[in-house]
């Protein structure tokens, strides 16, 4: 399969695991807008089988399926595949979202959703999967932000934004997972350690300070985005 210049496949194969025929038809139509190859599966067992057979570039997975649950499908696929998994579900509780993300899902979209949002989330996941992930000695760009993970320097439109140590540590965790939700628990563990005393309120304060330095409009953040009840993501989309 040919690839685009950013390393992502030119015509990505998207496995969609959902038992609602009407929704499958709708998603097929949406994916056709981007020349994505559509692979439908109507059960958890079929989803696992097709993931093995077709090796999709991304997977859209419903949580409520006949037979094997979506969470079990996610767990099984993640044992051998790194393909990004986007969860679709009518279940929007914090517990459901965190459970899916902790089992290896990359993103979570609640039904009903717009076609534009579905495509945007899918493009972000494919872009991230096709790019070389940042490591401790690399730099990355997110819109007008340049983040040097080795030098611990962040520039906004070429100017140093002067982050504190904790603010940088939070941003670094998100930068290692661009366009992917990082749960609040994972951020707390990474920045303060599993035995750290800081809680969600302290994290929210640091996030607020961080936004005041990196966002054009901190009251309407577009770079450091909150996923309500779950965590945060660093968006690399053009502003």
Buried (B, 14 or more C-beta within 10 A) or exposed (E): EEEEEEEBBEBBBBBBBBBBEEBBEBBBEBBEEEEBBBBBBBBBBBBBEBBEEBEBBBBBBBBBBEEBBBBBBBBBBBEEBEBBBBBBBEBBEBEBBBBBBBBBBBBBBBBEEEEEEBBBBBBBBBBBBBBEEBEEEBBBEBBBBBBBBEEEBBBBEEEEBEBEEBBBBBBBBBBBBBBBBBBBBBBBBBBBEEEEEBEEEBBEEBBEBBBEBBBEEBEEBEBBBBBEBBBBBBBBBEE
